[in-house]
Amino acid sequence: MKTNPVLEERALALLARFYGYRSFRAGQFEIIDAVCSGRDAVVLMPTGGGKSLCYQLPAMLMDGCAIVVSPLIALMQDQVQGLVSNGIPAAGVHSNQPEDYNRRVLDAAFSGKIKLLYISPERLLTEIDTFGRLKVSLVAVDEAHCISQWGHDFRPVYTDLARIKEQLPGVPVMALTATADRLTRDDIIAQLRLSAPYCFLGSFDRPNISLKAYSNPGKKERLRFIMNMERKYPQDSGVVYCLSRKGAEDTNEALKALGVRTVCYHAGMTPAARDAAMQDFLSGRVNVVCATIAFGMGIDKSNIRWVIHNNLPGNIESYYQEIGRAGRDGMPAEAVLFYSYGDLITRRSFVDESGQKAINKEKLDRMLAYAEARVCRRRILLSYFSEERACDCGNCDNCTNPPKRFDGTIEAQKALSAVLRTREAIGLYTTVNILRGALRADIRREGYDRLPTFGVGSEIPQDEWVDYINQMVQLGVFEIAYDKGNRLKATPYGMKILRGQEKLVLSEYVPPETAKNAKSKKAPAPAVSQNPEEQLFGYLKTVRSDIARMENVPPYIIFTDATLMDMAKRQPATIDDMLQVSGVGEKKAVKYGRRFIREVRKFQGLSASEGAGTSLKETLILFNAGCTVQEIADTKNIKPDTVYSHFAQLIDRDLITAYHAIISADDFKTISSEISSNPTGYNDVLKERYRISVVTVVRSILAAIERKREQMK
C-alpha cells in the first residue's frame, strides 16, 4: 500500500514527542494513513500489539475530536490517564463521574479543547444526536468483537452502533479487537456498515508468553504454584482466572492465608467493591487478582507477568484474550492452564444452556484439545485464528519437553484427499470413517464408499485417526467451518502439504490412561535468576513505585517495564540520553528523568549531582514541544518566573528564536517601547502590568535582534 510520506514524517514526530518511540510497528502507519485519508478500517492486533496508537495518532493528526467507544469504565480511565500523562488532551464520559462533570467534559469537547473523547456505547447512543455540534475526526470502536453474536463477548447494545454511520456520514469508523475469528471479522464489518474498509490482520503471535498446561494437579499444588509465581515476580502482578464467583472467592481467601497480597473481582460484587479491587491491583497495592471472566477486558497494565487459569476456559478466543493480559510490554511472561474433568462437566452444562449450542460445543472441544495437546501450543492458537506457522515455537511445554514425534505427511495427505474429494462437505468423524473404510449407512448413502480414498487408512485404529486429525486442525492443516455444520476445510498450508511442498510432523498417539498419568506430574516451581542489568531494573522499579505513590497513579502510567528495562540497558546520564530510551517522551523525560538518572548514577557508583544546564535543557525541550509557560512550570514543579528566566537565558544563547510563542506582538511592542523611552525607570512603570521576568525576556529578545543586525553588517 502506497502511503503519504509527508503524513508519515508528521506522525513520527508526534510518536517520538508524546510516546517516546522512534518507529512504528508493522502495519501501524498504514492504518493511520488509511484513516487520515477518510477510509474506514478494521484492525485486528494481539493484546499489547499497539491498537490504541492506531486511533490516538490520527486523532492528533486530524482536525476535531476523535470519539472512542469503549465498553468498560476501567478501560476508559486507564487510557485517559495514560494520554494525559503524555501531554495529550483526552477525557472520558461515564457513569462513575458526576453528571455535571460529564457535561463539562462534553462542553470542552464541543469547544475544541479535547482531542480524544472516550464514551460507553450506551452513552454514545444517547448523545449522538447532539454530535452535530462537534467536529468529529473519527470514531474508534474498541473491543469490536462485542458487536458480533459469533464473538465471545457479545453485547446487544453494540449492535445499535450502526447508527454512527447514519448520524456521522463521511466520518471514518475504525473497529479494533484482539480476538476475532473469520466469522466474527466479517460480522463486525456488516454490523457497523463499514464501507470498503482497510483491513489489517496483524500476527496473533505473542512469542514473549510461555504456554503451559497441567491436568488437575490438585488444589494444594495449584495454590503452591500460584504462591511461587507471586514470589518469583515480587514487584509485578499476576491474574488467576476462576470458573465461578465462589471459586474466585475461595482462591482469594486461600492465597491470603498463605501471605499473598491478593484481591477478588467478579460481577457479583458491588460496583464500588469491584472498583476498589481494580484500583488496588492497578496501583500495585496488591500483586494478584483472583477473578472470573468479568475482569480485564482492555486493561492496559503493562507489568502483568503471569496469568493462571485455575479452570478450563470455554473457548480459545476467551483464553487467548485472557492470557494476552500478561506481557503487554513485550517482556517475558507466563501463561499456565490447570484443567480437570470437573471443569469440562461444568462447561458442557453452560453450553447446553447457551443459545448457540452446536457452535459453543465445538469451540469447547477445541479448547479441551488445546489443553490436552501434545503439539506446539502456539501453533494451535495461531491456526485457530487462521495464521499459518510451519515451525514450533520453542516457548511452550510441548516444545521444551516434546513427546515422541513422527513424519505424518502421508497421513495428512490421505486425510486432505478424503476431505477434498467430498468437496469439503464432511466433518472429522466422517473423514475418519472414509479413511478406515467403514461401511456405514451414511457413507453409502452419500457414495463416499466409491471414493479412491475409501479405506486407505484402514490399518490405523479409529482413536488414532481422531487424534491425528485433531492435531492437523491444531497445526493449521484444516480449519473448521462452524457456520457450515463444523465441516473440515483445507487451508493454504494444508494444500502445500497435499502437493508435497511441506512436510508435517505429528506426535505419536498416546492412549488416554497413559496420557493422564504423564500429565499428572507436579507443576514445577518457577525458577528465579538475576544479573546486574536486572538488579538495576529492580532499583528503577522502586523509583517508579515511589513516584506512583506520590502521584496516586498506577506505576505503569509513569513508565512500562519495557521502558525501565531499556533504561537499565542504556543507563542514561543526561536528559538527552533519557530521550533515547524507548517509551520516554519529552514531557515524561523532563518530569521524571532526573530521579531515574540519579538512580542510574548511584548504581554506577557516581555522584548523584546533575550536569550543568540540565534545567535549561528541560525547559527548552518542553518549549519545543509546544508547552505553555504554566504547563512547563507544572511539569517541572517550578514557578512561572523561573520559566521566563530560563527563556531569557536560552534566547541569550540563540537557542530560542520563535519569540512569538513566548510573548504577543502587542505586549512586546508595549514593553520594548517603554524600555527604549525610559531606560532607567521602565521597571517601575511596567511592574504594574507585567512580571519583571517577562520584561527580562523582552530585553533578551532586543539584545538578540541587535546581535543579528551586527552579524549582517
N, C-alpha and C positions, 0 to 999 in steps of 0.2 A: 504494500500500500504506500503510495507516494504521500509524504507529509509536508507540512509547511515549515520551512527552515527558520523563518522569522519568528513564528509562534514558538518553535522549539527553543530558540535562544531565550525568549522571554520566560518560558516555562522553567527552563533550567536555572535561570537567575532566581526565580521565586523558590524553586526547590532548595537551592543552597541557602538562600537568605532565611527562610522560615523553618525549613525542616533539617537543614544541615547535611543534605545528600548532594552528591555531585553528578549522579547519573540516574536514569530511570531503570526500573526492572523491565524485563521483557514484556512488551505489549502495552505498557502504561501510556507512553506518549501517543501511540496510535489511537488509543481510546480517547485521550484528551483532545487530540486533533479532530477526531470524528465529531465529538460533542460540541466543540467550539465552532465547527462548521455548520451546526444546526441539526445534526443527524441523531436519531435515536440509537440506543446501544444496549446490548445485553452483555454483562461482564460476569464470567464465572472464574473465580480465583480461589485458591485454598485460603483458609483462615490464616491471617498473618501474611498474605501474599501481596498486600498493598492495594486492596479495593478502594479504601476510603480516599486515597490520594487521587483516584481516577475521577472523582467528582469535586474534591476540595480544590484542586488546582484550576480546573475550568471555572469554578465559581470565582476565583481570584482574577482569572484572565478575562472574564466576560463582564459586561455591564450588568448591574442589577443584583438581585439576591437569589441564591440557589435554595430551593426547598428540598429538604432531606426527610423522607418519610421513614420513620423508624418505629419498630413495634414495641420496644421496651424503654421505659424511663431511664433505667440504669445505663443503657447504651447511649441514650441522648446525653445524659450528664457526663458520661465518660468522654465522649467525642468533643463536646463543647469545652470541657475543662482542658483537654489537650490542645485544642485550637487556640483558645485564649492564652494559654501559657506560651504558645509560639508567636503571639502577637497578631493573631488573625481574628477579626471581629465576627463572633458567632454567638448564637443563643438558642435556647430551646423553649418550646411551649408545651407544658404537660400538666397533669392533674396534681402533681406533688408540689406545685407552686401556687401561691395565692392568685386568684383570678385577676386582681388589679395589676399584679406583676406581669402576668401573661399578656394583658392588654398593653402594658408599657413596651414589652418586647415586640409585639406586633406593630405598634406605632413606630418604634425605632426602625423596624424593617421597612415600613411604608415610607419613612423619610430617608431611606438610603443609608442608614448607619450600620447595617448588618449585611455581611456577605453570605453567611450560611445560616439558615433558619431550620432547626430540627423540630419535627412535629409528628405526632402519632397519626395513624391513618384515620382514626375516628375524628380527631380534631381537624385534620385537613379537610375532611368531607364537610364538616360544619362551617369552616371558614372559607372554603374555596370560592364561594360566590363573591367574596369581598376582595379576592386577589386581583381583580381588575385594576385596583388602585396600586398594585405592587408590580414593579418591573421584575419579572421572574426570568432569570437567566437560564435555568434548567431545573428539572425535577429528578431527584435521585430516589429510587425506591429500594431501600436496603432490605436484606433478608427476603428477596423477592420470591423465593420458593414458597412463602406463606400464601401466595395467591393461587397456587395450584392444588387441586384435590389429589394430584399424584404425589405432591410433596409431603414430607414427613411432619411438617409443622403447619398444616393448612389452617388459615384463619378466614372465616367467611367475610369479615369486613374488608379484607384486601381485594375481594372481587369487585367492590364498588370503585376501586381506584381507576377503572376505565373512564370515569368522569374527568380525569385530568386532561385527557385529550379533547374532551368536549369543551371544557372551560378555558383551557390554555392552548388553543391551536397554534401550531408553529413553534412551541417551546419544546426543545429536545427532552426526551424522557430516557433515563438510564435505569435499567434493572440490574441489581447486583446480588449475587449469592455465592456461597462457598460450596453448596451441596445441591446439585440438581442433576438427575439422570436425563436421558434424552427426552423421555415423555414430559418431564417437568419443564425442561427448557422450552419445548415447543408450546406448552400450555401458557408459560409466562408471556411469551410474545403475543399469543392470541388474546389472553385476558386483559393485558394492558393496551391492546390495539396498537402495538408499535408498528411503525411504517418502515419497511426495509431496513431494519436495524443493523448497525455494525455489531457483529457478534465476536466476542473474544472468549475463547475457551482455553484458559491457562492450564498449565500442568497441575494435576491434583496431587502431585508428589510432594510429600513433606519429609525429605530424607533425614532431617535432623531428629525426627521422632523414632526412637526404637520401639518395636512392637513385640509384645509377648502375650501368651495366653496360657492359663493353668486351669485344669479341671478340678473343681471342688477340693481345694486343699484343707478345708475346714475353717470354722470361724476363728479359732485361736491363731492359726497360721496366717490368715488374712490380716488380722489385727497386728500381728508381729511384723508382717511385711510393710504395712502402712506406716507403723511407728518407725521402722528403719528408714523408710523413704523420707519421712519428715526430718529425721536426724541427718540424713545424707545431704539435705538441702536446707540448713537451718535458717538461712536468710531469704529463702524463696518460698514458693507456695505450691500447693497441690489440691486436686479435686478428687473426691471419692463419690462416684455416682452409684446410687442405690435404686433398686426396682420400685420400692414403696416408700411412703412417708414414714411409716413405722421403722422400716429398715434404715432410713437416714437418721432418724432419732436414736435408734439403738446403737448404731455405729458411732454416732457422735458422742454419746454418753460413755461407751466403752473406751474410746480413744482418750476422752478427757480423764478417765480413771487411770490411764497409762501415762498421763502427763503431757499429752499432745494438745497444743493450742488450737482449738477447733470450734467451728460453729455449724449449726444446722440450717438448711434452706430448703423449703418446699412450699407448694401452693396452698397448703392448709394453714400456714402461719398467717398472722395478720400482716397487712401491708407494712405497718410500722416495724414489726419484728423482722420481716424479710429485709427491709431497707437497712435496719441496724446491722443485721448479719452481713449483708453485702458490703456495707461501709467498713466493718471490722476486717473483712477479708481483703478488700481493695487497698485499705490503708496499711496492711501488714501487721495490724494488732493481733491477728491470728494467722496461722500458717496454712490451715486446712479447712475446707468446707465440705461437709457431708450433705449431699444434695440429691434430689430427684431431677428429672429432665427439665423441671421448671427453671433451673439455674443455668445462666451462662450465655444465652444467645447474644453474640456481638460484643461480649465483654472484652475490652482491649487491654487486659492486664498482661504485660509482656513477660513477667518473670514467673509464670506458672511453669514449673519444671517437670511436673508429672501429673498424669490423670490415671486413676484406677477405677475400673468398672467392677463393682462388687457383685454384679449380676449380669446376665446376658442381655444386651440391648435388643430392641425389637426389629431393627433393620440396619443395614450398613450405612445409609445416609445419616441417621442419628448418631451412630457410633463414630463415623468419620468426623462429623461436626464437633462432637464432644471431645474427642482426642485432640482435635485441632486447637483447643484452648491452651494446650501446652506448647511451649516453644515458639510463640508468635514472633519472637525477636530473631529466629533463625538459629539460636544456640541449641546445643543438645538437650533433648527432653525424652521422657519415657512414658509409654502408654502400656498399661498392664490390664489384662482382662481375666477375671475369675468367672467361671460359669459352672452350672450344675444342672442335673436333670430336673430338679425342682423349679429352677428358673424357666426351663422350657415348658413345663406344665402351665405355669402362671402366664407366660407369654402366649401360649396357644389359647388360653381362655380369653385373653384380651382380643386375639384375632377373631375368635368365634363371635364376639360381641361387636366387632367393627362393621362399618358399612361396606368395606371392600374386602370381604373375607378371602377370596381366592388370591388376590394380589398380595395382601398382607401375609398370608400363609407362605407364599413363595419367597417373599422378602425375608421372613423369619428363618426359613430353611437356608437361605443364602448366608444369613448371619451365623447360624449354627455351623454351617460348613466352614466359615472363616475360623470360628473358634476351634474346630476340630482339625483344621487343615494341617497337612504335612508339607506343603509347598510354601514358597516365599509369600509372606503375608502382604507385603507391599504390592506385589503383583496382583493379588486378589483384589485389593482396594482399587487399584488403578484400572483394572479391567472392568470392574463394576461400573466405573464412570467412563467406559469406552476409550480408555487411554492405553495404547499399546506399549508393552515393555517386554523385551525378549530376554533380559538377563535378571538374575536375582539381585536383591538389594544389599545383602551383607549386613543389615542392621535390624534383623528380627530373629526370634529364637529358632525358627526353622532354617535360617541361613547360618547362624553361628553354631548350631548343633543339629546339622541336617540328618534326616532319615536316609535310608538306602534309596538310591536313585537308579533309573534305567532309561534307555533311549525308547521313548514312547511314540516316536514319529509314525511308525506303521499303524499302531492302534489309533492314533489321531486321524490318519488318512482314511482308515476304514470308517470311523465314525462320521467324518466330514462327508465322505462319499454317500453314506446312508442318508444323511440329512438332506444333502443337495439333490439326490435322486428323487426325493419326495417333494421337491420344490419348497423345502424348509417349512413343511406343514406338520411336523411332529415334535413331540416333547422328548424328555430324557428317557422315560421308560419304554416308549415305543421304539426309540432308537436302539436301546439295548435288546429288545425283543427281535428286531430285524437282524441285528448283528449275530445274535445267538441262534437264529433260525427257529424261533418259537412259532408253531402253527396255531396261533390264537385266532378266534373268530374275527376280531377287528383287523388283524393283519391280512387275513384272506379277503375280507370284505373290501379293503382299500387296494388290493392287488399288490401289496408290499412283498408277498412271498415270491413274486416273479422278478423282483429287482436283482441285479447282479451281485449286490452286497448282502443279499439274504443268506445268513448263516456263515459269513466269512470270519466271524469271531466266536464260533461255537465252542472252541477249546477253552475260552475264558469264562469262569463262573459269573453268574448274574451280579452278585455283590461286588465283584472286582470291576466289572464294566461300569456299574453305577459310580463306584469310587473314581475310576479313571475319567469318566465324562464330567463328573463334578470338578475334578482337578482341571480339566480342559476349560470349563466355564470360568473357574477361578483365575486361570492363567490367560484368559482373553482369546481362546480359540473360538469359542461360541459366546454369543450373548443371548439372554432370554428376553423374548418379546412378551412382556407382561400383559400388554393390551391386546394380544392375539392368542390367548389361551396358553401362555407360557411356552410357546414354540421355541425351538433352538434355531438360531440364525448364525451362519458362518461369518466371522469378522474378516477384515482385510488380512490380519495376522494369520487367521485360520487358512485363508486361501493361499498364502505363501507356503504354509506347511503342506497343504494338499499338492501344490505344484513342486514340492521338493526344494523350495528356496530357503526354508528354515527348518531346523530340527526342534523337537520338543522333548524335554526331559521331564519324566513323571516320577513320583515317589512310589515305591513298592507298596502294594496293598497290605495293610495290617488288619487282621480280624478285630472286631470291636473289643473283645476282652483283653487282648494283648495291648491294644491302643490305650485302653483305660488304665491298665497297670503302668504303662510307660508315662502317662500324663499325670499320675497321682503323686509324683515326687514333690518334695517340698520346694516352694518358691524360694530361690536363694536371696539372702540379704544383699542389698546393693553395696557395692564397694565404694570406698572414698579415696580420692587421690588429690594431691595439691602440689603445684610448683610455684616458684617465686611470682610469676605473672598472675597466677590465680590468687596468690596471697595479696598482692596489690589490689586485685579485683575485689577481694573481700573488704579491704580497707575503704575503697571507694564506695562500696555499698553502704558502709557505716556512715560515711559523709552524706550520702544521698538520703538515708533514713533520717538523719538529724534534720536536714533541710525540710524534708517532707513533714516531719512532726511540727516544725515551727510554722510551716505554711498551711498545715492541715489539709494536705493533698496526698493521694496515693504516691508512693515512691516512683512508680514508672512514669508519672506525669513529669517528674524532674528529668530523668534520663532512663532509657531502657537498659536492660542488662547487656545487650549487644553494644550499645554505645559505651558503657563502662568498660567492657572487655577491650574495645578498640582503644579506649583511653589508657588502659593498663598496658597495652602493647606499644602505643606511641609515646606515652609518658610526657605529655605536653608541659613545656616550661614557660610559655608565654601565651598571651591571648591569641596571637596569630597561629600558634601551634594548636591551641584548643579549637580554632575554627576548622582545622583539618580533620578533626575527629568526626567519624561518620555519625550523623544524628545530632550534631551540635549546630544549631542555627545561631544567627547573630545575637538575637535577644537573650537566649539562654547562655551563650558564651560570656556575655557581659554580666548577666545576673548571677550566674553560679560559678563561672570559670575560676575565679580566684581561690575559692575554697577547695576545689579539686586540684588545682595546680599546687597549692600549699601541701596537700596530702601526698602528691607525687614527689615533690621536693623532699619532704620528710622521709619518704620511703627510700629515696636515693641517698639520704644522709647529708643533704644540703640545707642551707639556711632557708627558712620559710618566707623570707622577705621578698617583696615583689620587685620586679625590674622597674627602673626609672621610666616614667612616661606611660605606664600601664593604664592609669586612669584616663589620661587624654586619649589614648588609643581606643578605649572602650566608648568614650563619648563620640569619637569620630565614626566608629562602627555603627552606633545607633543613629547618628545623624544621617549617614549614608543610607541607612535602612528606612529613612523617611519618618523616624520618630519625632514627636514634638518635644519641646523643652520639658514639659511636665511628664511625658512618658519616659524620657531619659532620666529625669530626677527620680521617678518612682522605681524604675528598673534598678538604678544604681544605689537607691536609698540615700540620695544627697539632695541639697537644696537647689532650687532653680537658679539662684545667684551663682552657685558653683558651676552649673552647666554653662551659663553665659561667660563665666571666667574662662572655662575650657575653650569655648568658641573663640574668644579673643586671642588666646594663645595659638590655636590652630590656624586662625586667619593670619597671625603674625608669621607663621611658618609656611604660609601659602598652601596649607592642606585643606582649607575650605575656601571655595571661590563662588559657591551658589549662595550669595548673600541674601537673595530674595526669600530663601527658605527660613531665614532667621528673623528678618525684620521687614515690615511692609515698606513700600516705596514712600508713603506719606510720612511714616514715623522717621524713616531715615532722613528725609528732607528736612523735617522739623528740627531733629536733633543736630544734624550737620550744620544747618543754618545758624543755630544758637552757638555752637562751638566756634564757628567762623566769626560771628559778630561780637561774641562775648568771651574771648579766650581765657579770661581769669575768673569769671563768675558763672559760667554756664551750668556748673553742677548745682548751685543754689537755685537756679531757675528751673532746671529740668527735673530735679528730685521730687517736685510736687506731682509730676505726671508719669515719670519713668523710673524704673530701677536704675541705680547707678551702674550696675553690672551691664545693663543694656547700653548705656552711654559709652561704657568702655569698649563694647563690641563695635559701636559706630566709629569710635576713634581708631580702632584696629583696621576697620574697613577703609577709612580715609587714608590711613598710612599705606595700606596695600595698594590702593588706587594710585597714590603718589609714586610708589616703587615701580609700578608698571609704566608710568609716564617717563620716569627716569631711564628705564631699560629701553624705551622706544626712541630715545633721543640719539 
